Amino acid sequence: MQVSVRDNNVDQALRAMKKKLQREGVDREMKRRRFYEKPSEKRAREQAAAVRRARKLERKRLERDGVVMR
């Protein structure tokens, strides 16, 4: 990952770098790795993420098909 500094404007380059890191999810990954995570906790977290992804995909599919659920 590269960020160029233009006109000696380090603040602007720093903001751009932070935005890139956030978009890549590096800050979230660092926060997650700060402490040891038990394998059972990791499985539960990954399973919950999979459920969220599946529900979101289903919502998008229903929305695309024109079905309204409230």
N, CA, C and O atoms as a Tinker XYZ file with bonds, in Angstrom:
   280  protein
     1  N      0.852000   -1.167000    0.000000    73     2
     2  CA     0.000000    0.000000    0.000000    64     1     3
     3  C      0.897000    1.230000    0.000000    63     2     4     5
     4  O      1.861000    1.305000    0.763000    81     3
     5  N      0.579000    2.183000   -0.852000    73     3     6
     6  CA     1.377000    3.396000   -0.940000    64     5     7
     7  C      0.484000    4.618000   -0.869000    63     6     8     9
     8  O     -0.636000    4.627000   -1.380000    81     7
     9  N      1.005000    5.648000   -0.224000    73     7    10
    10  CA     0.338000    6.936000   -0.183000    64     9    11
    11  C      1.400000    7.971000   -0.519000    63    10    12    13
    12  O      2.441000    8.036000    0.135000    81    11
    13  N      1.138000    8.772000   -1.530000    73    11    14
    14  CA     2.134000    9.777000   -1.910000    64    13    15
    15  C      1.861000   11.078000   -1.175000    63    14    16    17
    16  O      0.713000   11.460000   -0.948000    81    15
    17  N      2.964000   11.759000   -0.805000    73    15    18
    18  CA     2.882000   13.045000   -0.132000    64    17    19
    19  C      3.090000   14.122000   -1.180000    63    18    20    21
    20  O      4.134000   14.183000   -1.830000    81    19
    21  N      2.090000   14.964000   -1.336000    73    19    22
    22  CA     2.172000   16.031000   -2.344000    64    21    23
    23  C      2.361000   17.376000   -1.655000    63    22    24    25
    24  O      1.689000   17.669000   -0.666000    81    23
    25  N      3.242000   18.166000   -2.156000    73    23    26
    26  CA     3.496000   19.525000   -1.652000    64    25    27
    27  C      3.801000   19.532000   -0.157000    63    26    28    29
    28  O      3.380000   20.439000    0.560000    81    27
    29  N      4.523000   18.534000    0.309000    73    27    30
    30  CA     4.898000   18.398000    1.728000    64    29    31
    31  C      3.688000   18.430000    2.663000    63    30    32    33
    32  O      3.802000   18.854000    3.813000    81    31
    33  N      2.546000   17.989000    2.176000    73    31    34
    34  CA     1.330000   17.973000    2.976000    64    33    35
    35  C      1.179000   16.585000    3.610000    63    34    36    37
    36  O      0.492000   15.710000    3.083000    81    35
    37  N      1.834000   16.418000    4.739000    73    35    38
    38  CA     1.846000   15.121000    5.420000    64    37    39
    39  C      0.479000   14.818000    6.040000    63    38    40    41
    40  O      0.054000   13.663000    6.083000    81    39
    41  N     -0.203000   15.856000    6.518000    73    39    42
    42  CA    -1.521000   15.641000    7.142000    64    41    43
    43  C     -2.502000   15.032000    6.150000    63    42    44    45
    44  O     -3.242000   14.110000    6.493000    81    43
    45  N     -2.513000   15.540000    4.926000    73    43    46
    46  CA    -3.415000   15.012000    3.908000    64    45    47
    47  C     -3.057000   13.570000    3.569000    63    46    48    49
    48  O     -3.939000   12.730000    3.392000    81    47
    49  N     -1.747000   13.283000    3.478000    73    47    50
    50  CA    -1.300000   11.922000    3.182000    64    49    51
    51  C     -1.681000   10.978000    4.316000    63    50    52    53
    52  O     -2.066000    9.835000    4.071000    81    51
    53  N     -1.575000   11.450000    5.555000    73    51    54
    54  CA    -1.933000   10.628000    6.714000    64    53    55
    55  C     -3.431000   10.301000    6.700000    63    54    56    57
    56  O     -3.827000    9.173000    6.993000    81    55
    57  N     -4.258000   11.294000    6.359000    73    55    58
    58  CA    -5.694000   11.054000    6.273000    64    57    59
    59  C     -6.000000   10.025000    5.180000    63    58    60    61
    60  O     -6.840000    9.142000    5.359000    81    59
    61  N     -5.307000   10.154000    4.051000    73    59    62
    62  CA    -5.534000    9.209000    2.956000    64    61    63
    63  C     -5.122000    7.798000    3.373000    63    62    64    65
    64  O     -5.803000    6.826000    3.045000    81    63
    65  N     -4.003000    7.689000    4.099000    73    63    66
    66  CA    -3.532000    6.379000    4.543000    64    65    67
    67  C     -4.521000    5.750000    5.528000    63    66    68    69
    68  O     -4.826000    4.561000    5.437000    81    67
    69  N     -5.021000    6.562000    6.474000    73    67    70
    70  CA    -5.978000    6.048000    7.446000    64    69    71
    71  C     -7.244000    5.555000    6.751000    63    70    72    73
    72  O     -7.801000    4.522000    7.121000    81    71
    73  N     -7.692000    6.295000    5.750000    73    71    74
    74  CA    -8.890000    5.904000    5.006000    64    73    75
    75  C     -8.666000    4.581000    4.285000    63    74    76    77
    76  O     -9.546000    3.720000    4.275000    81    75
    77  N     -7.475000    4.415000    3.673000    73    75    78
    78  CA    -7.161000    3.162000    2.980000    64    77    79
    79  C     -7.111000    2.000000    3.963000    63    78    80    81
    80  O     -7.645000    0.926000    3.684000    81    79
    81  N     -6.472000    2.209000    5.114000    73    79    82
    82  CA    -6.373000    1.152000    6.119000    64    81    83
    83  C     -7.755000    0.755000    6.624000    63    82    84    85
    84  O     -8.035000   -0.426000    6.825000    81    83
    85  N     -8.613000    1.747000    6.827000    73    83    86
    86  CA    -9.959000    1.448000    7.304000    64    85    87
    87  C    -10.744000    0.676000    6.256000    63    86    88    89
    88  O    -11.478000   -0.255000    6.587000    81    87
    89  N    -10.592000    1.062000    4.986000    73    87    90
    90  CA   -11.293000    0.373000    3.909000    64    89    91
    91  C    -10.838000   -1.078000    3.813000    63    90    92    93
    92  O    -11.640000   -1.964000    3.517000    81    91
    93  N     -9.561000   -1.321000    4.060000    73    91    94
    94  CA    -9.025000   -2.686000    4.000000    64    93    95
    95  C     -9.399000   -3.501000    5.239000    63    94    96    97
    96  O     -9.301000   -4.728000    5.214000    81    95
    97  N     -9.822000   -2.853000    6.309000    73    95    98
    98  CA   -10.197000   -3.562000    7.526000    64    97    99
    99  C     -9.020000   -3.863000    8.431000    63    98   100   101
   100  O     -9.114000   -4.738000    9.292000    81    99
   101  N     -7.914000   -3.155000    8.254000    73    99   102
   102  CA    -6.705000   -3.420000    9.043000    64   101   103
   103  C     -6.932000   -3.038000   10.500000    63   102   104   105
   104  O     -6.512000   -3.765000   11.401000    81   103
   105  N     -7.593000   -1.905000   10.745000    73   103   106
   106  CA    -7.817000   -1.481000   12.122000    64   105   107
   107  C     -8.683000   -2.478000   12.882000    63   106   108   109
   108  O     -8.432000   -2.761000   14.053000    81   107
   109  N     -9.701000   -3.006000   12.214000    73   107   110
   110  CA   -10.572000   -3.999000   12.846000    64   109   111
   111  C     -9.785000   -5.273000   13.150000    63   110   112   113
   112  O     -9.956000   -5.883000   14.206000    81   111
   113  N     -8.925000   -5.666000   12.216000    73   111   114
   114  CA    -8.104000   -6.869000   12.399000    64   113   115
   115  C     -7.136000   -6.688000   13.571000    63   114   116   117
   116  O     -6.952000   -7.603000   14.373000    81   115
   117  N     -6.520000   -5.512000   13.668000    73   115   118
   118  CA    -5.585000   -5.259000   14.771000    64   117   119
   119  C     -6.301000   -5.303000   16.118000    63   118   120   121
   120  O     -5.784000   -5.858000   17.088000    81   119
   121  N     -7.490000   -4.717000   16.169000    73   119   122
   122  CA    -8.256000   -4.723000   17.410000    64   121   123
   123  C     -8.627000   -6.155000   17.793000    63   122   124   125
   124  O     -8.597000   -6.518000   18.969000    81   123
   125  N     -8.977000   -6.963000   16.793000    73   123   126
   126  CA    -9.363000   -8.346000   17.051000    64   125   127
   127  C     -8.184000   -9.183000   17.527000    63   126   128   129
   128  O     -8.366000  -10.092000   18.338000    81   127
   129  N     -6.996000   -8.902000   17.047000    73   127   130
   130  CA    -5.817000   -9.695000   17.407000    64   129   131
   131  C     -5.120000   -9.213000   18.669000    63   130   132   133
   132  O     -4.107000   -9.786000   19.072000    81   131
   133  N     -5.646000   -8.172000   19.296000    73   131   134
   134  CA    -5.005000   -7.621000   20.483000    64   133   135
   135  C     -4.955000   -8.646000   21.615000    63   134   136   137
   136  O     -3.984000   -8.691000   22.371000    81   135
   137  N     -5.992000   -9.464000   21.732000    73   135   138
   138  CA    -6.057000  -10.472000   22.780000    64   137   139
   139  C     -6.274000  -11.837000   22.158000    63   138   140   141
   140  O     -6.779000  -11.947000   21.040000    81   139
   141  N     -5.893000  -12.873000   22.884000    73   139   142
   142  CA    -6.072000  -14.236000   22.396000    64   141   143
   143  C     -7.555000  -14.556000   22.307000    63   142   144   145
   144  O     -8.339000  -14.213000   23.192000    81   143
   145  N     -7.916000  -15.215000   21.227000    73   143   146
   146  CA    -9.307000  -15.632000   21.036000    64   145   147
   147  C     -9.353000  -17.159000   21.048000    63   146   148   149
   148  O     -8.673000  -17.818000   20.261000    81   147
   149  N    -10.158000  -17.706000   21.945000    73   147   150
   150  CA   -10.271000  -19.158000   22.023000    64   149   151
   151  C    -10.865000  -19.699000   20.725000    63   150   152   153
   152  O    -11.676000  -19.026000   20.089000    81   151
   153  N    -10.468000  -20.905000   20.328000    73   151   154
   154  CA   -11.005000  -21.484000   19.098000    64   153   155
   155  C    -12.529000  -21.545000   19.073000    63   154   156   157
   156  O    -13.140000  -21.348000   18.022000    81   155
   157  N    -13.143000  -21.816000   20.218000    73   155   158
   158  CA   -14.611000  -21.876000   20.260000    64   157   159
   159  C    -15.212000  -20.490000   20.018000    63   158   160   161
   160  O    -16.250000  -20.368000   19.366000    81   159
   161  N    -14.561000  -19.441000   20.544000    73   159   162
   162  CA   -15.040000  -18.078000   20.322000    64   161   163
   163  C    -14.875000  -17.691000   18.853000    63   162   164   165
   164  O    -15.724000  -17.008000   18.279000    81   163
   165  N    -13.779000  -18.132000   18.261000    73   163   166
   166  CA   -13.531000  -17.829000   16.849000    64   165   167
   167  C    -14.600000  -18.494000   15.975000    63   166   168   169
   168  O    -15.131000  -17.875000   15.052000    81   167
   169  N    -14.910000  -19.763000   16.275000    73   167   170
   170  CA   -15.943000  -20.469000   15.519000    64   169   171
   171  C    -17.286000  -19.767000   15.654000    63   170   172   173
   172  O    -18.010000  -19.605000   14.672000    81   171
   173  N    -17.619000  -19.349000   16.877000    73   171   174
   174  CA   -18.902000  -18.684000   17.112000    64   173   175
   175  C    -18.953000  -17.360000   16.356000    63   174   176   177
   176  O    -19.982000  -17.028000   15.768000    81   175
   177  N    -17.859000  -16.599000   16.362000    73   175   178
   178  CA   -17.812000  -15.316000   15.661000    64   177   179
   179  C    -17.960000  -15.510000   14.161000    63   178   180   181
   180  O    -18.714000  -14.792000   13.505000    81   179
   181  N    -17.233000  -16.490000   13.618000    73   179   182
   182  CA   -17.307000  -16.749000   12.179000    64   181   183
   183  C    -18.687000  -17.263000   11.784000    63   182   184   185
   184  O    -19.194000  -16.905000   10.721000    81   183
   185  N    -19.301000  -18.094000   12.621000    73   183   186
   186  CA   -20.642000  -18.606000   12.340000    64   185   187
   187  C    -21.658000  -17.465000   12.351000    63   186   188   189
   188  O    -22.541000  -17.410000   11.494000    81   187
   189  N    -21.535000  -16.555000   13.317000    73   187   190
   190  CA   -22.451000  -15.416000   13.383000    64   189   191
   191  C    -22.288000  -14.534000   12.146000    63   190   192   193
   192  O    -23.275000  -14.027000   11.612000    81   191
   193  N    -21.061000  -14.351000   11.692000    73   191   194
   194  CA   -20.817000  -13.546000   10.489000    64   193   195
   195  C    -21.433000  -14.224000    9.268000    63   194   196   197
   196  O    -21.987000  -13.553000    8.398000    81   195
   197  N    -21.339000  -15.544000    9.203000    73   195   198
   198  CA   -21.922000  -16.278000    8.077000    64   197   199
   199  C    -23.443000  -16.128000    8.075000    63   198   200   201
   200  O    -24.054000  -15.966000    7.019000    81   199
   201  N    -24.050000  -16.182000    9.256000    73   199   202
   202  CA   -25.504000  -16.028000    9.359000    64   201   203
   203  C    -25.903000  -14.628000    8.903000    63   202   204   205
   204  O    -26.879000  -14.464000    8.171000    81   203
   205  N    -25.137000  -13.609000    9.342000    73   203   206
   206  CA   -25.442000  -12.235000    8.927000    64   205   207
   207  C    -25.336000  -12.086000    7.414000    63   206   208   209
   208  O    -26.185000  -11.453000    6.785000    81   207
   209  N    -24.281000  -12.676000    6.827000    73   207   210
   210  CA   -24.112000  -12.593000    5.366000    64   209   211
   211  C    -25.277000  -13.265000    4.644000    63   210   212   213
   212  O    -25.792000  -12.732000    3.661000    81   211
   213  N    -25.695000  -14.446000    5.135000    73   211   214
   214  CA   -26.778000  -15.183000    4.492000    64   213   215
   215  C    -28.091000  -14.404000    4.582000    63   214   216   217
   216  O    -28.846000  -14.342000    3.612000    81   215
   217  N    -28.362000  -13.810000    5.744000    73   215   218
   218  CA   -29.599000  -13.028000    5.895000    64   217   219
   219  C    -29.581000  -11.808000    4.985000    63   218   220   221
   220  O    -30.594000  -11.465000    4.375000    81   219
   221  N    -28.425000  -11.156000    4.895000    73   219   222
   222  CA   -28.313000   -9.979000    4.036000    64   221   223
   223  C    -28.524000  -10.369000    2.578000    63   222   224   225
   224  O    -29.219000   -9.668000    1.842000    81   223
   225  N    -27.929000  -11.479000    2.159000    73   223   226
   226  CA   -28.082000  -11.957000    0.792000    64   225   227
   227  C    -29.545000  -12.285000    0.489000    63   226   228   229
   228  O    -30.050000  -11.973000   -0.589000    81   227
   229  N    -30.217000  -12.920000    1.455000    73   227   230
   230  CA   -31.628000  -13.259000    1.287000    64   229   231
   231  C    -32.485000  -11.995000    1.192000    63   230   232   233
   232  O    -33.396000  -11.918000    0.368000    81   231
   233  N    -32.186000  -11.000000    2.042000    73   231   234
   234  CA   -32.922000   -9.727000    1.976000    64   233   235
   235  C    -32.745000   -9.068000    0.615000    63   234   236   237
   236  O    -33.713000   -8.585000    0.027000    81   235
   237  N    -31.520000   -9.045000    0.112000    73   235   238
   238  CA   -31.258000   -8.440000   -1.194000    64   237   239
   239  C    -31.974000   -9.200000   -2.306000    63   238   240   241
   240  O    -32.497000   -8.594000   -3.241000    81   239
   241  N    -31.996000  -10.532000   -2.202000    73   239   242
   242  CA   -32.665000  -11.339000   -3.214000    64   241   243
   243  C    -34.167000  -11.057000   -3.213000    63   242   244   245
   244  O    -34.771000  -10.888000   -4.272000    81   243
   245  N    -34.770000  -11.007000   -2.018000    73   243   246
   246  CA   -36.200000  -10.726000   -1.916000    64   245   247
   247  C    -36.513000   -9.323000   -2.409000    63   246   248   249
   248  O    -37.525000   -9.103000   -3.076000    81   247
   249  N    -35.643000   -8.372000   -2.081000    73   247   250
   250  CA   -35.854000   -7.000000   -2.535000    64   249   251
   251  C    -35.791000   -6.920000   -4.064000    63   250   252   253
   252  O    -36.579000   -6.216000   -4.695000    81   251
   253  N    -34.848000   -7.649000   -4.639000    73   251   254
   254  CA   -34.695000   -7.651000   -6.092000    64   253   255
   255  C    -35.916000   -8.274000   -6.765000    63   254   256   257
   256  O    -36.335000   -7.834000   -7.835000    81   255
   257  N    -36.483000   -9.304000   -6.128000    73   255   258
   258  CA   -37.649000   -9.982000   -6.691000    64   257   259
   259  C    -38.942000   -9.226000   -6.441000    63   258   260   261
   260  O    -39.987000   -9.596000   -6.977000    81   259
   261  N    -38.887000   -8.171000   -5.636000    73   259   262
   262  CA   -40.063000   -7.340000   -5.409000    64   261   263
   263  C    -40.936000   -7.795000   -4.256000    63   262   264   265
   264  O    -42.056000   -7.305000   -4.112000    81   263
   265  N    -40.465000   -8.709000   -3.437000    73   263   266
   266  CA   -41.245000   -9.199000   -2.305000    64   265   267
   267  C    -40.980000   -8.262000   -1.118000    63   266   268   269
   268  O    -39.828000   -8.003000   -0.769000    81   267
   269  N    -42.054000   -7.760000   -0.507000    73   267   270
   270  CA   -41.909000   -6.857000    0.617000    64   269   271
   271  C    -42.232000   -7.615000    1.895000    63   270   272   273
   272  O    -43.328000   -8.153000    2.053000    81   271
   273  N    -41.263000   -7.651000    2.805000    73   271   274
   274  CA   -41.488000   -8.322000    4.094000    64   273   275
   275  C    -41.251000   -7.316000    5.204000    63   274   276   277
   276  O    -40.199000   -6.680000    5.260000    81   275
   277  N    -42.222000   -7.173000    6.080000    73   275   278
   278  CA   -42.073000   -6.235000    7.192000    64   277   279
   279  C    -42.487000   -6.883000    8.453000    63   278   280
   280  O    -42.437000   -6.260000    9.513000    81   279
